[in-house]
Amino acid sequence: VTVSLNAGAGNLLVGTYSAILVFTNLSSPDAQELEFDLLVGNGGFETGDFTGWDFSGTTDNNFVDSIDTSQYQGGSTIPGVDDSRFVHSGIYGAFLGQSGSLAYLSQTLPTLAGDRYLLSFWLVNPAPGTPNEFQATWDGNPLLDLVDADPFGWTNCQYVVTASGTSTVLQFGFQNDQNAFGLDEVSVQAIPAPVIQAVSQTNGIIR
């Protein structure tokens, strides 16, 4: 059995896409379900590193964290904060604790000028401490700029954005001198254009 992607997969940007295939034994009623996951752009950091992203910063306090790190190391990266708190789903999430200045994660995405997209990501600031700052920009336009934020739990940030050209830069900037932000489940999906259909009236009924 050969499983392959269709041409539509080339239009996917950043995200995790899942499908379940059912295999049936033609000689009996037995069937088996297999789940296939397609990871595009490493938005969930499930490679265990920053593969797919352009990273600018220091690697000692910016890295991909694991739900098992505290267990294996016998201690937490931030005292009193379990490393699993930097993972929203899956096994990995980004630990962003740049000190002294902003560090950056970015991707250049293939887009269509004038098309709209839904940008979504999950963000957490699990411990108190300043200074800190978190930025999100699309094509150089600021979407979010948190400065000296208080601790907050996992929050889903969503933005409808428009592309101005055939490529668009998605960038996150971050600094957290005392602690770290957690970033996970970054996705960018095209928003289909509305379809306008003609209506007609027959016997007083609009169809």
C-alpha positions as CSV (number, residue, x, y, z in Angstrom):
1,V,0.0,0.0,0.0
2,T,1.4,3.4,-1.0
3,V,0.1,6.5,0.7
4,S,1.0,9.9,-0.8
5,L,-0.1,13.5,-0.6
6,N,-2.2,15.1,-3.2
7,A,-1.4,18.4,-4.9
8,G,-3.4,20.4,-2.3
9,A,-0.7,19.7,0.3
10,G,1.5,22.2,-1.5
11,N,-0.8,24.9,-0.3
12,L,-0.4,24.1,3.4
13,L,1.7,26.6,5.3
14,V,2.3,26.0,9.0
15,G,0.4,23.5,11.1
16,T,-0.3,19.9,12.0
17,Y,-2.7,18.0,9.8
18,S,-4.1,14.5,10.6
19,A,-6.0,11.9,8.7
20,I,-7.2,8.5,9.5
21,L,-7.1,5.8,6.9
22,V,-9.1,2.6,7.3
23,F,-7.7,-0.6,5.9
24,T,-10.2,-3.5,5.4
25,N,-9.5,-7.1,5.0
26,L,-11.5,-8.1,1.9
27,S,-11.7,-11.7,3.0
28,S,-13.2,-10.9,6.4
29,P,-14.9,-8.0,8.1
30,D,-11.8,-7.0,10.0
31,A,-10.6,-3.4,9.6
32,Q,-7.7,-1.4,11.1
33,E,-7.4,2.3,11.5
34,L,-4.1,4.1,11.1
35,E,-3.5,7.8,11.8
36,F,-1.2,9.8,9.6
37,D,0.2,13.2,10.8
38,L,1.6,15.8,8.5
39,L,3.8,18.4,10.2
40,V,4.3,21.5,8.1
41,G,6.6,24.3,9.2
42,N,7.4,22.7,12.6
43,G,4.8,24.9,14.2
44,G,4.5,22.6,17.2
45,F,8.3,22.1,17.5
46,E,7.8,18.3,17.4
47,T,11.2,17.8,15.7
48,G,12.7,18.6,19.1
49,D,14.5,21.7,17.8
50,F,14.0,24.9,15.7
51,T,14.1,23.1,12.4
52,G,12.1,25.1,9.8
53,W,12.6,28.4,11.7
54,D,15.2,31.1,11.3
55,F,16.5,31.6,14.9
56,S,18.5,34.6,16.1
57,G,19.4,34.6,19.8
58,T,21.3,32.6,22.4
59,T,20.9,28.8,22.6
60,D,21.5,28.5,26.3
61,N,18.2,30.1,27.2
62,N,16.1,29.6,24.0
63,F,15.5,26.0,23.0
64,V,12.8,23.4,22.4
65,D,11.7,22.0,25.8
66,S,10.1,18.6,26.5
67,I,7.4,17.4,28.8
68,D,10.0,15.0,30.3
69,T,12.9,17.4,30.8
70,S,12.4,17.9,34.5
71,Q,12.0,14.2,35.1
72,Y,15.2,13.3,33.2
73,Q,17.3,16.2,34.6
74,G,16.1,15.9,38.1
75,G,15.4,19.6,38.2
76,S,13.6,22.4,36.4
77,T,15.1,24.9,34.0
78,I,13.4,27.6,36.0
79,P,13.3,26.7,39.7
80,G,9.8,25.8,40.8
81,V,8.4,25.7,37.3
82,D,8.0,22.2,35.7
83,D,9.3,22.1,32.1
84,S,6.1,20.5,31.0
85,R,4.4,23.9,31.5
86,F,6.2,25.1,28.3
87,V,4.4,22.4,26.2
88,H,0.8,23.0,25.3
89,S,0.3,19.8,23.2
90,G,2.5,16.9,22.0
91,I,5.9,16.3,23.5
92,Y,7.7,19.6,22.7
93,G,7.2,23.3,23.0
94,A,9.5,26.4,22.6
95,F,11.2,27.7,25.8
96,L,11.9,31.4,25.0
97,G,14.1,33.0,27.8
98,Q,16.3,35.5,25.9
99,S,18.0,37.9,28.3
100,G,19.2,41.5,27.8
101,S,17.7,42.0,24.3
102,L,15.1,40.5,21.9
103,A,15.7,37.2,20.1
104,Y,13.7,36.2,17.1
105,L,12.0,33.2,15.4
106,S,10.8,33.7,11.9
107,Q,9.6,31.8,8.8
108,T,9.1,33.1,5.2
109,L,5.8,31.6,4.0
110,P,4.6,31.3,0.4
111,T,1.5,33.4,0.1
112,L,-0.8,34.9,-2.6
113,A,-1.1,38.7,-2.7
114,G,-4.5,39.9,-1.4
115,D,-5.4,36.5,0.2
116,R,-6.3,36.3,3.9
117,Y,-4.9,33.9,6.4
118,L,-5.7,32.8,9.9
119,L,-2.6,32.9,12.2
120,S,-2.9,31.1,15.4
121,F,-0.5,30.3,18.2
122,W,-0.5,29.4,21.9
123,L,1.5,31.5,24.4
124,V,2.2,31.2,28.1
125,N,4.2,33.2,30.7
126,P,4.2,30.8,33.7
127,A,6.3,32.7,36.2
128,P,6.6,36.4,37.4
129,G,9.6,38.5,36.5
130,T,10.6,41.6,34.5
131,P,11.7,42.9,32.1
132,N,9.9,40.8,29.5
133,E,8.5,41.4,26.0
134,F,6.8,39.3,23.4
135,Q,6.1,40.4,19.8
136,A,4.3,38.9,16.9
137,T,4.6,40.5,13.4
138,W,3.2,39.6,10.0
139,D,4.9,41.1,6.9
140,G,6.6,43.6,9.2
141,N,3.2,44.7,10.7
142,P,2.9,44.4,14.5
143,L,0.1,42.1,15.7
144,L,1.0,41.7,19.4
145,D,3.5,43.5,21.7
146,L,3.4,42.5,25.3
147,V,5.7,44.4,27.6
148,D,6.4,43.4,31.2
149,A,3.5,41.0,31.2
150,D,2.3,39.4,34.4
151,P,2.2,35.6,34.6
152,F,-0.6,34.1,32.5
153,G,-1.7,30.6,31.5
154,W,-1.8,29.1,28.0
155,T,-3.6,31.6,25.7
156,N,-4.6,31.1,22.1
157,C,-3.8,34.2,20.0
158,Q,-5.6,34.4,16.7
159,Y,-5.3,37.0,13.9
160,V,-6.8,37.4,10.4
161,V,-4.0,38.7,8.3
162,T,-3.6,39.6,4.6
163,A,-0.6,38.9,2.4
164,S,0.8,41.7,0.3
165,G,3.0,39.5,-2.0
166,T,4.1,36.0,-3.0
167,S,6.1,35.6,0.3
168,T,5.4,36.8,3.8
169,V,7.6,36.8,6.9
170,L,6.0,35.6,10.1
171,Q,8.2,36.7,13.1
172,F,8.2,36.3,16.8
173,G,10.4,38.5,19.0
174,F,10.9,37.7,22.7
175,Q,12.9,38.6,25.8
176,N,12.3,37.4,29.4
177,D,15.3,38.1,31.6
178,Q,14.0,36.3,34.8
179,N,12.0,33.5,33.3
180,A,10.7,32.4,29.8
181,F,7.7,32.4,27.5
182,G,6.3,29.2,26.2
183,L,5.2,29.1,22.5
184,D,3.5,26.1,20.8
185,E,1.1,25.1,18.1
186,V,1.8,27.9,15.6
187,S,-0.4,27.5,12.5
188,V,-1.2,29.6,9.4
189,Q,-4.2,28.6,7.3
190,A,-5.6,30.2,4.2
191,I,-9.1,31.5,4.6
192,P,-11.2,30.5,1.5
193,A,-12.8,33.4,-0.4
194,P,-16.5,33.6,0.0
195,V,-18.6,32.0,-2.8
196,I,-21.4,34.2,-4.0
197,Q,-24.3,32.2,-5.5
198,A,-27.3,33.5,-7.5
199,V,-30.7,33.0,-6.0
200,S,-34.0,32.5,-7.7
201,Q,-37.7,32.7,-6.6
202,T,-40.1,30.0,-7.6
203,N,-43.7,30.0,-6.4
204,G,-42.7,32.4,-3.6
205,I,-39.8,30.2,-2.4
206,I,-36.3,31.6,-2.6
207,R,-33.7,29.0,-3.7
